[in-house]
Amino acid sequence: MREGSLDAPTRHPIPWQEEAFYDEADLDAELRRVFDICHGCRRCFNLCDSFPKLFDLIDESPNEDVEHLESGDFKPITDACTLCDMCFMTKCPYVPPHEFNLDFPHLMLRARAIENRKGETGFMDKRLAETDANGKLGTVFSDFANVATREGSFARPLIQAVSGIDKRAHLPEFADVPLTKRAGAIRHAPNAQAPAFGRKAVLYASCYGEFNDQTVGEAALKLLAHNGVECRVEHPQCCGMPKFENGDLGAVASSAESVAAFFAPLIEQGFDIVPLTTSCALMLKFEWPLLLPDNAAVKKLSQATFDLSEYVVDLSKQHGLVPIEAMPSGIAVHFACHARAQNMGPKAVEMLKLIPEARPQVVERCSGHGGKWGIFKENFDTAIKVGKAAARAIDKLKPDYVVSECPLAGPHLKQVLKAVDSDVTPERIGHPIEVMVKAYGL
């Protein structure tokens, strides 16, 4: 049997609207088929915790094979998958179009979709996935919410007892005012002398950029306007990534239809769509078209969407950027999983190389956070453990700056750096565009 394929990896549409997708006997058979292949390969042993759990389950079973495993023992494996896609993108030699047709993350997604249909998704998983509702409430009561959720707060042990969210895990603060309501005051007129003058972009705020950390949005508005791009900020609703993690595919598809319809007339007017987070870019560019392959608006949105770092690189290639001052600094660039999963290469490194004398170096290991997965008590220690390889790689570089395109990975990596007793103690691990703005002196 040949290993790997000479063709580019491809993904099949997700048949979530077909009844056969929810057939539990068929799912069980497919889990066993895929687990048997993974058991024989084991290349993914050092990625997320799903694979060690799978291999230990097999190795410790009486017959040491998949055939005799109990189906009830599979849930910890599916629960440990963070849908980061790294096994599919970087490790697995059996992804389509190989005849084994193996897509581990989307198989875990199918298992969760069945659980979700049966009403077995946990209450806190469902509550945390309501990001827009949580964000709107959090901004209204931001003073109280931020004090209560801060690490070391008097309320964190109580929050842990009630919600299962580990009292040590970093939780994002809430802004006082949503980004879209501030956009008019902080938006800048496009620089008419810039080479890219005439380009237009909608910054898709994302629930995180809208209600939590607005630093990336502010930096993007400054940098793009300085380089001649007319910008506006919109947040029609969440992209649905947290609900995607829950297997609530109907809700995600509904979000896709609504957001695609919202952006359609703007795309017609010549606006590029630029999400402020890599997870949202991944959803718009890749996951939504797999859920709704026949939706023309979703397809058009996918084709018009750029990751933020990707967009700046595109401007530089298509038009050129306003000259940047030299900044002789070492920069450790954590290559976020959802940036890697977009299959576009390390665009953040490519962008930072546009700064004269800057020395960006990529760190390709996972931060360990895994979206909302890593904040739960049963997962937090594992999230720290998984992130230690990335932290040690950063520690070896001894950089002047540490950046990550994932807004959740940055604060988590700060905690992991402490866990490995690193001398690297950045005040903030923000988005790479923040370093670009610093180099411009904006």
N, C-alpha and C positions, 0 to 999 in steps of 0.2 A: 504494500500500500504506500503510495507516494506521500511524502510529508510536505505540506505547503502547496502553494499554487503559483503559477507564473503570472496569473491575472491579478489585477488590483482587487483588494477586499471590497465586498459589496454587502449591503444589508437589504433584507426583504421587507416589504410593508408589513406592519403589525396587524394581523387579522382579528382585531379586538371586537369587531361587530359580527363575527361569525360564531355561531353557537358552539362549534367544535373547539374553539379556542378555550372554552371553559370546561371541557370534558376532563374530569379529574383522573380517570383511568389512563387517558391518553397522555396527560401531563406526567403522571407517574412513570409511564413507560419511557417518555422522552427524557425525564430527569435521570433515569437509570442509564439510558444510552449515553447521554452526555457525561455523566459522572464516571462511567467506565472508561471513556476516552481520556478524560482529565486524569484519572487514576493511573493510566498507562503513560501519560506524558509528564505531568508535574512541573511544567515550566513556570506555572503561575504561583508556585509555593510561597513566593515572597511579595505577593501583591496584597490584596485585602485579606481579611480573616476568613472568608468563605473557604478558601482552598486548604489552609491548615485544618480547619474543622472537617472538611470532606475527607482529607487524607487520613487524619486521625481516626475518623469514624470507620473507614475501611480497614486500616491497619489493626485496629483494636477489636474488630469483629471476629467471631469464631472461624469463619471461612476466608477472611481477608479478601472478599470480593463484593461487588456491588449487588449481585443477584440476590443474596440472602439478607440484605439490609432491610430493616423495618422502615416503611414509608414515613412513619411518624417521627423518625429521627432526622428527616431532611430539613425541617423548619429552621434549625439554627444556621444551616448553610445558606438558605435563601434570605434569612434575616440579616446575615452578616454582609451581604452584597450591598455596596453603596451606589451601584449603577455608574461607577466612574468610567467604565468602558475600556480600562487599560488592558485587561486581558484580551479583549477583542482587537484593540488597536496596536498593541506592542508585543504581545507574547504568543498568542495562539496561532499555530500553523494550519489550523483546520477550519478557519472561517470561510464563508462562501466567497468564491465559487468552488471551494474544495468539496468533494463528494460527501465528506462527513457533515458539512452544512452546520457548523457549530457556532452558535451565538449565545454564549453563557449569560451575559447581562440581560438580554431580552427573554431568555428562558426564566431567569429569576423574576423578571417583570411579569411574565405570564402567571407564575405562581402567586404573586402578590395580587394580580388582577382577580384571580379566582377567590383568594381570601377576601378581597374587598367586596366582591359580589355577594359573598356569604355573610357579610357583616362582621368579619373577624379582624378588621384593621383596628389597632389600638386607639383609645380615645385621644391620648395626647398626640399621637401621630396625626390624627385627623384635625385636632385643634391647631397644632403648629402649622399645618398645611394651609390654613386660612390666613395667608400672609397679608392680604389687603385689609381684611377686617381687623387683624391684630395690629397692623401698622397704623390704621386710622385711630384706633382706640389708644395705642401707645403714644401717638403724638399729642393727643388731647391731654393725657395724664403723664406727659414725659418726665416731669420733675419727680413725681412719686415712683414711676416705673423704673427710672434709671438708678435711683437710690436703692430700690428694693432688689434689683437684679445684678447690681455691681458685685464683682468677686469680693468675698469677705463681708458682704452685707449681713446684717442681723437676720434678714428674711430668707437668705439662701438655704439654710437647713430646712426651713418650713416649705419652701418651694420644692426642694428635693423630695421631701416626704409626700407631698401632695401630687407632684407631677412626674417624679422619676428623673428630673433633670439634675445632673450632678452639680453639687454646690461649688465644685472647683472649675467647672466649664465656663469659658468666656461666653457671655451673652451680649449681643450688640445693643448699644444704646439707641434710644429713639430721638429723632430730631423734634424740635418744637413745632416746625411747620413743614409740610410736605414739599419736596423739591419743585414740583410743578407749580406750586403757588408762589415760590420764590424766584422762579426762572426769569420773569420779566425784569426783576430788579438786578439780577446778577448776569444777565445775558449781555454780551458785548457786540458792538457793531463789527461786521467782518472787515478785515484789513483789505482795502481796495488795491493796495500795492502788492499784495501777496500773489505768488504764482498760481495758487489754487482758487483765486477769487472767482466766484461763480458757482462753485460747488455748494450743495445744500444738504444738510443732514438733520434728521430727527434723532435726538438722543432718547432712546427708550429707557426710561428711568430705572425700571425694574422695581420690585417691591423693596429691595434692600436699599437701592439708591434713592428711592422716593421717601421712605419713612425712617431709614436708619443712617448710615454713613453717607453723607452728601459730598464728601471731599472729592471723590472721583468725578462726579458730575460737574462740580465747580471747576476742577482742573481741565476737564474736557472742553467746557465752554470757553475757557481762556485760551487754550492752545489752538483749538479749531478756528476761533474767531481771528486770532493772531495770524493764522495761516489762510485767511480769506474765506472761510466756510461760514455760510449763513446757517445758524442753528436754532432749533426749537426743542423744547423738552416735553415729552408726552408720557403718560402712564395710563393707558386705557384700562389695563388690569394685569394681574400676575400672569406670567408665562405658564404657570402650572407645574413647574419642576417638582415642588414638594408633593403635589398630588400624584405626579408621575411616579415618584418614589414609593407612594402608597399603592400603586396599581389602580388608581381611580382614573382610568383612561377616558371614560365618558366625559368627566369634568375637564380633563386636559383638552380633549377635542373641542369641547364647547368654548374654552378659552381661545384656542387656536382660531376657530371660526370668527369669534368676536374681534380679536386683535387684528387678524388679517383684514377683516372688513374695515376696521378703523384706519389702518395704514394704507389701504388701497388707493384712495384719492391722493394722498400725499406722495406715494410712489409715482402716480401719474403726473404729478407736478414736478417731478425730478428730484425728489428728496431720497437720499440714501438712508437706510435704517441702521442705527448703531446702538445696540444694547450696551448698557454700562457694566454688565457682568457677563462672564463667559458662559455661565449656565444658561442664561436667557438666550445668548447668541446660539448656543448648541441646540436649544429647543426650536428656535425659529428656523435655523438653517437645515437641521437634520431630523429631529424627532417628530416635529409636526408633520412634515411631508410623509413620514412613514405611517403616521396615524390616519392622515387624510390625503392619500395619494391622488385622488381625483378632484381635489378642491383647487381651482385655478388661483384664487386669491392667496391661499397658503403657499402655493408654488411660486407665485410672483414675489411674495414677501421673502421667501427663502433666498431667491436669487438677488434680492435687493439688500440683504442683510450683511453687515460687516461686523466682526469683532472689533472692539475699540482699537487695540494695537494694530490689527490688520488694516483698519481704516487709515491710520496715520501713515503706515508703510505704503498703502495704495496712493495716498496723496503725494508722497515723496517720489514715487515711481512715475506717476502719471503727470505731475506738474512740477514737483520740487517744493521744498519747504523754505520758509524764511530762514536765513542763516542763524545757526545756533552757536552760542559761545562755548569755548572749550571747557570741559569739566573733567579733569584727570582723576577719576574716581573708580574704584572697584565696585561693581554692582552684582550681587547674587540674585539671580532671577529664578524664583521657584516656578517651574513649568506646571501650572495648574492642570489637573486631570481634564477638566471640561474645556480647556484650551487645546490640549493635546488631542482630545477626541474630535475636534473640528478638522483634523487632518490637514492643517495648513502650515505646519512647521512652527518653530518658536518665534512667532511674530514679535513678541515683546523684546527678545534679544535683538532681532533685526531692527526694531524701532530705536532701541537705546544705542545701537551702533551708529545711528545718525548724529549722535552727540560727539563732537570731536574730542578725542583723547579718553573717552569713557571706555571702561573695560567690563562690559557685561558678560557674565558667565552663567550658563544654565545649570539649574539643579533639577534633575528629572525625577526625583523620588516623591512619592505621595506625602502630603502633609498629615494624612491620617484622619482628617476631620469628617469627611464623608457627608456633607450637608447636615441635616438635623440628626443624623445617626450618631455622631460623635459626642453630642451633649448629654446623652442619657447615661445614667449611673452604670448600667450594665455594659456600656461600651467605652466610657471615657478612658479608662486605663489602656484599653486596646488602641484607642485613637492616639494616645501619647506614644505607645510602643511603636505603632506603625510609622509615626512621624519622625522617629529618632534618626533614621537613615538620612532623611532630608536635613535635619538639624545638624547632624555631624558633617554632612557635606558643606553646609553653610559655614560651620565653624572652621573648617579647613581653609576656606577661601579668605577668611578675615576681611570681609568687604566693608566698604564705607556705607553702603546702602543695601538693604534687603527688600525685595519687592515680590509681589505675587499678584496675578490677575484674578485670583479668587478672593473675594472679600472676607470669607469665613476662614480660609487657610491662613491668612496673615496673622490675626490675633492668636490663632491656635499654635502657629509656629513659634510665636514669642514664648508661649508656655512650654513648648517642647524644648526650645533652646535652654530655658532654665533647667529643665529636667535632665539635660545632658551636661550641665555645668559649663555651658559655653561662655567664652569671653565676649562673644558677639551679643550685644544687648541693645538692639535698635529700639528707639522710642516708638516707632511705628513701622509696620510692614504693610505698606499701601500698594496701590496700583502703579505699574511702571510709568504711566502717564504723569504721575506726580513728580517724578524725577525729570521728565522732559520739561515740565513747567518750571521747575527749579533752574534747569540749565538755561532756559529762556529768560529767567529773571522776572517772570510775570507775577 
